[in-house]
Amino acid sequence: EADAAVCSCSRRAQLRLCLERLKGLVPLGASAGRHTTLSLLTRARLHIQKLEDQERRALHQIEQLQREQRHLQRQLEKLGMERVRIDSIGSSLSSERSDSDQGES
């Protein structure tokens, strides 16, 4: 029975230590006085839910930005191809002009 009492005290001390650590992690708001275990656990649960919501929004924003980046990359590649086409048209026109200029001389 003495072992059970020591084990019980140890568990209570461990629980108290964990609750103190939890107090340091969870924003307690203006009423940072004495909290019951239930209120601390409730605040911890709400805080976790808030963090999960923030994470979901951040992931959604990352996905949106990645889609936008892919779209802009495609537009940039398209513009690059158009520039090559325009450059080749321009160079063929200038070579036609230089041929006609030589004929006039």
Phi and psi in degrees as a GROMACS rama.xvg file:
@    title "Ramachandran Plot"
@    xaxis  label "Phi"
@    yaxis  label "Psi"
@TYPE xy
-64.4886  -38.9049  ALA-2
-62.771  -39.4193  ASP-3
-64.8883  -39.2543  ALA-4
-66.7951  -41.4583  ALA-5
-65.1265  -43.7616  VAL-6
-63.4289  -40.7855  CYS-7
-64.634  -42.7778  SER-8
-63.9353  -40.9133  CYS-9
-63.3238  -41.3718  SER-10
-65.3792  -41.2063  ARG-11
-64.0135  -41.2871  ARG-12
-64.3665  -41.0369  ALA-13
-62.9732  -43.4708  GLN-14
-62.835  -44.7831  LEU-15
-59.443  -43.53  ARG-16
-61.7727  -44.171  LEU-17
-63.4428  -40.3684  CYS-18
-66.2829  -37.8721  LEU-19
-64.3718  -41.17  GLU-20
-63.3471  -40.8743  ARG-21
-62.535  -39.2956  LEU-22
-58.4687  -35.7901  LYS-23
-72.0039  -21.8541  GLY-24
-95.565  -26.236  LEU-25
-101.05  127.503  VAL-26
-64.7632  124.495  PRO-27
-97.0998  -7.49021  LEU-28
79.0261  -163.355  GLY-29
-68.478  -34.2702  ALA-30
-88.9975  62.4202  SER-31
-82.3884  20.7377  ALA-32
-72.4643  -142.36  GLY-33
-78.2023  130.331  ARG-34
-115.538  146.454  HIS-35
-78.1349  161.146  THR-36
-58.6811  -42.1535  THR-37
-61.8629  -45.7902  LEU-38
-66.0914  -37.0749  SER-39
-64.6878  -44.653  LEU-40
-66.2898  -36.4397  LEU-41
-64.9911  -45.0988  THR-42
-62.8564  -38.3996  ARG-43
-63.2393  -43.2564  ALA-44
-62.5573  -44.5418  ARG-45
-63.9058  -38.8852  LEU-46
-64.8833  -41.9521  HIS-47
-62.6346  -43.2857  ILE-48
-61.2026  -41.829  GLN-49
-62.5435  -43.6821  LYS-50
-64.4634  -38.198  LEU-51
-65.1794  -40.6162  GLU-52
-62.4154  -44.3637  ASP-53
-60.9085  -40.3639  GLN-54
-64.5323  -43.1116  GLU-55
-60.9636  -44.2336  ARG-56
-63.7321  -40.5174  ARG-57
-64.9004  -41.9849  ALA-58
-64.648  -40.0521  LEU-59
-61.7825  -43.7341  HIS-60
-64.5123  -39.7581  GLN-61
-60.8256  -44.8991  ILE-62
-60.7908  -43.3622  GLU-63
-61.4733  -44.5752  GLN-64
-66.2714  -36.1752  LEU-65
-66.2213  -40.0748  GLN-66
-62.7258  -44.3983  ARG-67
-62.852  -40.224  GLU-68
-62.8576  -43.7596  GLN-69
-62.0382  -41.6635  ARG-70
-61.7456  -46.9664  HIS-71
-65.8401  -35.228  LEU-72
-64.0668  -42.5749  GLN-73
-63.0706  -41.9556  ARG-74
-62.4172  -41.201  GLN-75
-63.599  -43.0992  LEU-76
-63.6988  -40.6469  GLU-77
-61.8729  -45.4248  LYS-78
-63.2112  -37.1445  LEU-79
-62.7074  -41.5401  GLY-80
-67.7183  -39.3829  MET-81
-64.6712  -37.4053  GLU-82
-65.2269  -42.2971  ARG-83
-60.9202  -43.0581  VAL-84
-63.7373  -45.5571  ARG-85
-63.6025  -42.2407  ILE-86
-60.8148  -40.8113  ASP-87
-70.2593  -36.1462  SER-88
-65.3885  -44.4361  ILE-89
-61.7046  -40.9408  GLY-90
-71.6966  -34  SER-91
-71.3224  -34.8732  SER-92
-66.3379  -42.2346  LEU-93
-68.1861  -32.8338  SER-94
-72.2346  -33.2  SER-95
-65.1685  -41.0871  GLU-96
-62.8497  -44.3904  ARG-97
-65.9873  -32.4674  SER-98
-64.163  -44.0425  ASP-99
-70.2693  -32.8238  SER-100
-63.7892  -37.1207  ASP-101
-69.9769  -31.9518  GLN-102
-69.3107  -28.5492  GLY-103
-79.3966  -22.808  GLU-104
